[in-house]
Amino acid sequence: VASNLWLAKWSDDAQMIQKTSNGSSYETNTRLAIYASLGVGQALFVCAASIIMALGMVGASRLLHEGILKNILRSPMIFFDVTPIGRILNRFGKVRHAFSGLKC
């Protein structure tokens, strides 16, 4: 957003267009450097947000998987006699698929 505002301010500057001296070149380079630094800053923030989001999803997936595994291991033996092993494995697969299918 800041880069768009800076670009709008830069393009509306009629005085810069009218200047033809060396000061104009300096102003152009300065404004271009500020615009580039805003773009680099935006890219860094997007990368940081993606890394934080990925780490959070891995942690949430791990906690959910550990919780399900703990509950399965504490289940009475009758649960395993009544529930097919395929259904239990599919449940673990659904949890893994739910987190791996998330798109940021």
DSSP file (Angstrom, degrees, kcal/mol; ACC not computed):
  #  RESIDUE AA STRUCTURE BP1 BP2  ACC     N-H-->O    O-->H-N    N-H-->O    O-->H-N    TCO  KAPPA ALPHA  PHI   PSI    X-CA   Y-CA   Z-CA
    1    1 A V     >        0   0    0      0, 0.0     4,-2.3     0, 0.0     5,-0.2   0.000 360.0 360.0 360.0 -43.0    0.0    0.0    0.0
    2    2 A A  H  >  +     0   0    0      1,-0.2     4,-2.5     2,-0.2     5,-0.2   0.875 360.0  52.6 -64.1 -36.7    2.8    2.4    0.9
    3    3 A S  H  > S+     0   0    0      2,-0.2     4,-2.3     1,-0.2    -1,-0.2   0.881 109.0  49.9 -67.8 -35.5    4.5    1.8   -2.4
    4    4 A N  H  > S+     0   0    0      2,-0.2     4,-2.1     1,-0.2    -2,-0.2   0.901 111.9  47.8 -67.2 -40.1    1.3    2.6   -4.3
    5    5 A L  H  X S+     0   0    0     -4,-2.3     4,-2.4     2,-0.2    -2,-0.2   0.908 112.4  49.3 -65.6 -40.9    0.9    5.8   -2.3
    6    6 A W  H  X S+     0   0    0     -4,-2.5     4,-2.5     1,-0.2    -2,-0.2   0.909 111.1  49.5 -64.2 -41.4    4.5    6.8   -3.0
    7    7 A L  H  X S+     0   0    0     -4,-2.3     4,-2.4     2,-0.2    -1,-0.2   0.881 110.7  50.1 -65.7 -38.0    4.1    6.1   -6.7
    8    8 A A  H  X S+     0   0    0     -4,-2.1     4,-1.6     2,-0.2    -2,-0.2   0.908 112.1  47.4 -66.1 -41.6    0.9    8.2   -6.8
    9    9 A K  H  < S+     0   0    0     -4,-2.4     4,-0.5     1,-0.2    -2,-0.2   0.905 113.0  49.5 -64.8 -40.9    2.6   11.1   -5.0
   10   10 A W  H >< S+     0   0    0     -4,-2.5     3,-0.8     1,-0.2    -2,-0.2   0.900 111.4  47.6 -65.7 -42.2    5.6   10.8   -7.4
   11   11 A S  H 3< S+     0   0    0     -4,-2.4    -1,-0.2     1,-0.2    -2,-0.2   0.777 109.1  54.5 -73.8 -24.3    3.5   10.8  -10.5
   12   12 A D  T 3< S+     0   0    0     -4,-1.6     2,-1.3    -5,-0.2    -1,-0.2   0.537  78.8 107.6 -83.3  -5.8    1.4   13.8   -9.3
   13   13 A D    <>  +     0   0    0     -3,-0.8     4,-0.8    -4,-0.5     3,-0.2  -0.589  42.1 175.7 -78.2  96.9    4.5   15.9   -8.8
   14   14 A A  H  > S+     0   0    0     -2,-1.3     4,-1.4     1,-0.2    -1,-0.2   0.781  72.6  63.9 -74.4 -26.9    4.3   18.3  -11.7
   15   15 A Q  H  > S+     0   0    0      1,-0.2     4,-1.2     2,-0.2    -1,-0.2   0.874  98.0  55.0 -66.1 -36.0    7.3   20.3  -10.6
   16   16 A M  H  4 S+     0   0    0     -3,-0.2    -1,-0.2     1,-0.2    -2,-0.2   0.866 105.4  52.8 -66.1 -34.5    9.7   17.4  -11.1
   17   17 A I  H  < S+     0   0    0     -4,-0.8    -1,-0.2     1,-0.2    -2,-0.2   0.868 108.2  50.9 -68.0 -35.4    8.5   17.0  -14.7
   18   18 A Q  H  < S+     0   0    0     -4,-1.4    -1,-0.2     2,-0.0    -2,-0.2   0.737  91.7  91.7 -76.6 -22.1    9.2   20.6  -15.5
   19   19 A K     <  +     0   0    0     -4,-1.2     0, 0.0    -3,-0.2     0, 0.0  -0.486  42.0 171.5 -75.2 141.6   12.8   20.6  -14.1
   20   20 A T        +     0   0    0     -2,-0.2    -1,-0.1     4,-0.0    -4,-0.0   0.311  45.8  99.1-128.9   5.1   15.6   19.8  -16.5
   21   21 A S  S >> S-     0   0    0      1,-0.1     3,-0.9     3,-0.0     4,-0.8  -0.152  92.8 -89.2 -85.2-175.8   18.6   20.5  -14.4
   22   22 A N  H 3> S+     0   0    0      1,-0.2     4,-2.1     2,-0.2     3,-0.2   0.779 122.1  69.1 -65.2 -27.7   20.8   18.0  -12.5
   23   23 A G  H 3> S+     0   0    0      1,-0.2     4,-2.6     2,-0.2    -1,-0.2   0.843  93.9  57.6 -58.8 -33.3   18.6   18.3   -9.4
   24   24 A S  H <> S+     0   0    0     -3,-0.9     4,-2.5     2,-0.2    -1,-0.2   0.909 105.6  48.2 -64.4 -42.7   15.9   16.5  -11.4
   25   25 A S  H  X S+     0   0    0     -4,-0.8     4,-2.5     2,-0.2    -2,-0.2   0.903 112.2  49.5 -64.7 -40.5   18.1   13.5  -11.9
   26   26 A Y  H  X S+     0   0    0     -4,-2.1     4,-2.5     2,-0.2    -2,-0.2   0.922 111.9  48.1 -63.7 -44.1   19.0   13.5   -8.2
   27   27 A E  H  X S+     0   0    0     -4,-2.6     4,-2.8     2,-0.2     5,-0.2   0.901 111.3  51.0 -63.5 -40.3   15.3   13.7   -7.2
   28   28 A T  H  X S+     0   0    0     -4,-2.5     4,-2.5     1,-0.2    -2,-0.2   0.929 111.6  46.7 -62.9 -44.9   14.4   10.9   -9.6
   29   29 A N  H  X S+     0   0    0     -4,-2.5     4,-2.3     2,-0.2    -2,-0.2   0.891 113.4  49.2 -64.9 -38.8   17.1    8.7   -8.2
   30   30 A T  H  X S+     0   0    0     -4,-2.5     4,-2.2     2,-0.2    -2,-0.2   0.936 113.2  45.8 -65.4 -46.1   16.1    9.4   -4.7
   31   31 A R  H  X S+     0   0    0     -4,-2.8     4,-2.3     1,-0.2    -2,-0.2   0.881 112.7  50.9 -65.4 -37.0   12.5    8.7   -5.3
   32   32 A L  H  X S+     0   0    0     -4,-2.5     4,-2.5    -5,-0.2    -1,-0.2   0.890 109.4  51.0 -66.6 -38.7   13.3    5.6   -7.2
   33   33 A A  H  X S+     0   0    0     -4,-2.3     4,-2.5     2,-0.2    -2,-0.2   0.898 110.8  48.4 -65.2 -40.3   15.5    4.4   -4.3
   34   34 A I  H  X S+     0   0    0     -4,-2.2     4,-2.1     2,-0.2    -2,-0.2   0.918 112.3  48.9 -65.5 -42.5   12.7    5.0   -1.9
   35   35 A Y  H  X S+     0   0    0     -4,-2.3     4,-1.8     2,-0.2    -2,-0.2   0.905 112.5  48.2 -63.3 -41.7   10.2    3.2   -4.1
   36   36 A A  H  X S+     0   0    0     -4,-2.5     4,-2.5     2,-0.2    -2,-0.2   0.901 110.3  51.2 -66.1 -40.6   12.6    0.2   -4.4
   37   37 A S  H  X S+     0   0    0     -4,-2.5     4,-2.5     1,-0.2    -1,-0.2   0.865 108.0  52.6 -66.7 -34.2   13.2    0.1   -0.7
   38   38 A L  H  X S+     0   0    0     -4,-2.1     4,-2.1     2,-0.2    -1,-0.2   0.899 110.3  48.7 -64.6 -39.5    9.4    0.0   -0.1
   39   39 A G  H  X S+     0   0    0     -4,-1.8     4,-2.2     2,-0.2    -2,-0.2   0.905 112.0  47.7 -65.7 -42.2    9.2   -2.9   -2.5
   40   40 A V  H  X S+     0   0    0     -4,-2.5     4,-2.4     2,-0.2    -2,-0.2   0.912 111.6  51.1 -65.1 -42.1   12.0   -4.8   -0.8
   41   41 A G  H  X S+     0   0    0     -4,-2.5     4,-2.2     1,-0.2    -2,-0.2   0.894 109.5  50.5 -61.3 -40.0   10.5   -4.1    2.6
   42   42 A Q  H  X S+     0   0    0     -4,-2.1     4,-2.2     2,-0.2    -1,-0.2   0.916 109.9  49.8 -64.2 -42.9    7.2   -5.5    1.3
   43   43 A A  H  X S+     0   0    0     -4,-2.2     4,-2.3     1,-0.2    -2,-0.2   0.897 110.3  50.7 -63.1 -40.2    8.8   -8.6    0.0
   44   44 A L  H  X S+     0   0    0     -4,-2.4     4,-2.5     1,-0.2    -1,-0.2   0.905 110.4  48.8 -64.7 -41.3   10.6   -9.2    3.4
   45   45 A F  H  X S+     0   0    0     -4,-2.2     4,-2.5     2,-0.2    -2,-0.2   0.889 110.8  50.4 -66.4 -38.0    7.4   -8.8    5.3
   46   46 A V  H  X S+     0   0    0     -4,-2.2     4,-2.2     2,-0.2    -2,-0.2   0.918 112.2  47.4 -65.2 -42.6    5.6  -11.3    3.0
   47   47 A C  H  X S+     0   0    0     -4,-2.3     4,-2.3     2,-0.2    -2,-0.2   0.920 112.8  48.7 -63.8 -43.5    8.4  -13.8    3.4
   48   48 A A  H  X S+     0   0    0     -4,-2.5     4,-2.5     1,-0.2    -2,-0.2   0.909 111.6  49.4 -63.3 -41.8    8.4  -13.4    7.2
   49   49 A A  H  X S+     0   0    0     -4,-2.5     4,-2.4     1,-0.2    -1,-0.2   0.892 110.7  50.6 -64.9 -38.9    4.6  -13.8    7.3
   50   50 A S  H  X S+     0   0    0     -4,-2.2     4,-2.5     2,-0.2    -2,-0.2   0.906 111.5  47.4 -65.2 -41.5    4.8  -16.9    5.2
   51   51 A I  H  X S+     0   0    0     -4,-2.3     4,-2.6     2,-0.2     5,-0.2   0.924 113.2  47.8 -66.1 -44.0    7.5  -18.4    7.4
   52   52 A I  H  X S+     0   0    0     -4,-2.5     4,-2.1     1,-0.2    -2,-0.2   0.904 113.1  49.0 -63.0 -40.9    5.5  -17.6   10.6
   53   53 A M  H  X S+     0   0    0     -4,-2.4     4,-2.3     2,-0.2    -2,-0.2   0.911 111.5  48.8 -65.1 -42.8    2.3  -19.0    9.1
   54   54 A A  H  X S+     0   0    0     -4,-2.5     4,-2.3     2,-0.2    -2,-0.2   0.918 111.8  48.6 -64.3 -43.4    4.1  -22.3    8.0
   55   55 A L  H  X S+     0   0    0     -4,-2.6     4,-2.2     1,-0.2    -1,-0.2   0.888 111.4  50.8 -64.3 -38.0    5.7  -22.7   11.4
   56   56 A G  H  X S+     0   0    0     -4,-2.1     4,-2.4    -5,-0.2    -1,-0.2   0.895 110.2  49.0 -65.1 -40.3    2.3  -22.2   13.1
   57   57 A M  H  X S+     0   0    0     -4,-2.3     4,-2.5     2,-0.2    -2,-0.2   0.886 110.5  50.7 -67.9 -37.9    0.6  -24.7   10.8
   58   58 A V  H  X S+     0   0    0     -4,-2.3     4,-2.4     2,-0.2    -2,-0.2   0.926 112.3  47.4 -63.9 -43.5    3.3  -27.3   11.5
   59   59 A G  H  X S+     0   0    0     -4,-2.2     4,-2.4     2,-0.2    -2,-0.2   0.912 113.0  47.8 -63.3 -43.0    2.9  -26.7   15.3
   60   60 A A  H  X S+     0   0    0     -4,-2.4     4,-2.4     2,-0.2    -2,-0.2   0.901 112.3  49.6 -65.4 -40.6   -0.9  -27.0   15.1
   61   61 A S  H  X S+     0   0    0     -4,-2.5     4,-2.6     2,-0.2    -2,-0.2   0.912 111.0  49.7 -63.6 -42.8   -0.7  -30.1   13.0
   62   62 A R  H  X S+     0   0    0     -4,-2.4     4,-2.7     2,-0.2     5,-0.2   0.923 111.8  48.0 -62.9 -44.5    1.8  -31.7   15.4
   63   63 A L  H  X S+     0   0    0     -4,-2.4     4,-2.2     2,-0.2    -2,-0.2   0.912 113.5  47.3 -63.3 -42.2   -0.4  -30.9   18.4
   64   64 A L  H  X S+     0   0    0     -4,-2.4     4,-2.3     2,-0.2    -2,-0.2   0.922 113.5  47.6 -65.6 -43.6   -3.5  -32.2   16.7
   65   65 A H  H  X S+     0   0    0     -4,-2.6     4,-2.6     1,-0.2    -2,-0.2   0.914 112.3  49.2 -64.3 -43.5   -1.8  -35.4   15.6
   66   66 A E  H  X S+     0   0    0     -4,-2.7     4,-2.5     1,-0.2    -1,-0.2   0.882 110.7  51.4 -63.9 -37.7   -0.3  -36.0   19.1
   67   67 A G  H  X S+     0   0    0     -4,-2.2     4,-2.1    -5,-0.2    -2,-0.2   0.921 112.0  45.2 -65.1 -43.7   -3.7  -35.5   20.7
   68   68 A I  H  X S+     0   0    0     -4,-2.3     4,-2.4     2,-0.2    -2,-0.2   0.921 114.1  49.4 -65.4 -43.3   -5.4  -38.0   18.4
   69   69 A L  H  X S+     0   0    0     -4,-2.6     4,-2.6     1,-0.2    -2,-0.2   0.904 109.9  51.1 -63.2 -41.7   -2.5  -40.5   18.9
   70   70 A K  H  X S+     0   0    0     -4,-2.5     4,-1.4     1,-0.2    -1,-0.2   0.914 111.9  47.4 -62.4 -42.1   -2.7  -40.1   22.7
   71   71 A N  H  < S+     0   0    0     -4,-2.1     4,-0.4     2,-0.2    -2,-0.2   0.884 112.3  49.4 -67.4 -37.7   -6.5  -40.7   22.6
   72   72 A I  H >< S+     0   0    0     -4,-2.4     3,-1.1     1,-0.2    -2,-0.2   0.922 110.7  49.5 -66.2 -43.6   -6.1  -43.8   20.4
   73   73 A L  H 3< S+     0   0    0     -4,-2.6    -1,-0.2     1,-0.3    -2,-0.2   0.778 111.4  49.7 -68.4 -25.5   -3.4  -45.3   22.6
   74   74 A R  T 3< S+     0   0    0     -4,-1.4    -1,-0.3    -5,-0.2    -2,-0.2   0.450  87.0 113.8 -89.9  -1.3   -5.5  -44.8   25.7
   75   75 A S  S <  S-     0   0    0     -3,-1.1    -3,-0.0    -4,-0.4     5,-0.0  -0.360  74.7-106.4 -69.7 149.0   -8.6  -46.4   24.1
   76   76 A P    >>  -     0   0    0      0, 0.0     3,-1.3     0, 0.0     4,-0.7  -0.330  30.6-108.6 -70.4 161.0   -9.8  -49.7   25.6
   77   77 A M  H 3> S+     0   0    0      1,-0.3     4,-1.3     2,-0.2     3,-0.5   0.782 115.5  67.6 -62.8 -27.9   -9.2  -52.9   23.6
   78   78 A I  H 3> S+     0   0    0      1,-0.2     4,-2.1     2,-0.2    -1,-0.3   0.830  91.9  62.3 -62.7 -30.5  -12.9  -53.1   22.7
   79   79 A F  H <> S+     0   0    0     -3,-1.3     4,-2.7     1,-0.2    -1,-0.2   0.902 104.7  46.2 -60.2 -41.5  -12.5  -50.0   20.6
   80   80 A F  H  < S+     0   0    0     -4,-0.7    -1,-0.2    -3,-0.5    -2,-0.2   0.769 110.8  53.2 -75.1 -25.2  -10.0  -51.8   18.4
   81   81 A D  H  < S+     0   0    0     -4,-1.3    -1,-0.2     1,-0.1    -2,-0.2   0.856 118.3  35.6 -73.1 -35.2  -12.3  -54.8   18.2
   82   82 A V  H  < S+     0   0    0     -4,-2.1    -2,-0.2    -5,-0.1    -3,-0.2   0.855 110.8  64.3 -87.1 -38.4  -15.3  -52.7   17.0
   83   83 A T  S  < S-     0   0    0     -4,-2.7    -1,-0.1    -5,-0.2     5,-0.0  -0.767  85.0-123.7 -95.2 124.5  -13.5  -50.1   14.9
   84   84 A P    >>  -     0   0    0      0, 0.0     4,-1.4     0, 0.0     3,-0.6  -0.363  17.3-126.8 -63.5 145.0  -11.7  -51.3   11.7
   85   85 A I  H 3> S+     0   0    0      1,-0.2     4,-2.4     2,-0.2     5,-0.2   0.805 108.4  62.2 -64.3 -29.1   -8.1  -50.3   11.6
   86   86 A G  H 3> S+     0   0    0      1,-0.2     4,-2.4     2,-0.2    -1,-0.2   0.875 100.9  51.8 -63.4 -37.9   -8.6  -48.7    8.2
   87   87 A R  H <> S+     0   0    0     -3,-0.6     4,-1.7     2,-0.2    -1,-0.2   0.890 110.1  49.0 -66.1 -39.1  -11.1  -46.2    9.7
   88   88 A I  H  X S+     0   0    0     -4,-1.4     4,-1.6     2,-0.2    -2,-0.2   0.931 113.1  46.5 -65.7 -45.1   -8.5  -45.3   12.3
   89   89 A L  H  X S+     0   0    0     -4,-2.4     4,-2.2     1,-0.2    -2,-0.2   0.878 109.6  54.4 -65.6 -37.5   -5.8  -44.8    9.7
   90   90 A N  H  X S+     0   0    0     -4,-2.4     4,-2.4     1,-0.2    -1,-0.2   0.865 104.5  55.6 -63.2 -35.1   -8.1  -42.8    7.5
   91   91 A R  H  X S+     0   0    0     -4,-1.7     4,-1.7     2,-0.2    -1,-0.2   0.914 108.4  46.6 -64.4 -42.2   -8.8  -40.5   10.4
   92   92 A F  H  X S+     0   0    0     -4,-1.6     4,-2.0     1,-0.2    -1,-0.2   0.891 112.1  52.0 -64.9 -38.4   -5.1  -39.8   10.8
   93   93 A G  H  X S+     0   0    0     -4,-2.2     4,-2.7     1,-0.2    -2,-0.2   0.866 106.1  53.7 -65.9 -36.7   -4.8  -39.3    7.0
   94   94 A K  H  X S+     0   0    0     -4,-2.4     4,-2.2     2,-0.2    -1,-0.2   0.886 108.3  50.0 -65.3 -38.4   -7.7  -36.8    7.0
   95   95 A V  H  X S+     0   0    0     -4,-1.7     4,-1.5     2,-0.2    -2,-0.2   0.934 113.3  45.5 -65.0 -45.4   -6.0  -34.7    9.7
   96   96 A R  H  X S+     0   0    0     -4,-2.0     4,-2.2     1,-0.2    -2,-0.2   0.910 114.3  48.8 -63.7 -42.2   -2.7  -34.7    7.7
   97   97 A H  H  X S+     0   0    0     -4,-2.7     4,-1.7     1,-0.2    -1,-0.2   0.854 105.3  58.6 -67.9 -34.3   -4.5  -33.9    4.5
   98   98 A A  H  < S+     0   0    0     -4,-2.2    -1,-0.2     1,-0.2    -2,-0.2   0.889 113.6  37.9 -62.6 -38.6   -6.5  -31.0    6.1
   99   99 A F  H >< S+     0   0    0     -4,-1.5     3,-0.8     1,-0.2    -2,-0.2   0.825 115.5  51.1 -84.0 -31.8   -3.2  -29.2    7.1
  100  100 A S  H 3< S+     0   0    0     -4,-2.2    -2,-0.2     1,-0.2    -1,-0.2   0.744 105.7  57.7 -77.3 -19.9   -1.2  -30.0    4.0
  101  101 A G  T 3< S+     0   0    0     -4,-1.7    -1,-0.2    -5,-0.2     2,-0.2   0.497  78.7 114.8 -87.1  -3.4   -4.0  -28.8    1.7
  102  102 A L    <   -     0   0    0     -3,-0.8     2,-0.5    -4,-0.2    -3,-0.0  -0.479  49.8-160.3 -70.3 133.9   -4.1  -25.3    3.3
  103  103 A K              0   0    0     -2,-0.2    -2,-0.1     1,-0.1    -3,-0.0  -0.964 360.0 360.0-115.7 131.5   -3.1  -22.5    0.9
  104  104 A C              0   0    0     -2,-0.5    -1,-0.1   -54,-0.0    -2,-0.0   0.423 360.0 360.0 -93.3 360.0   -1.9  -19.1    2.2
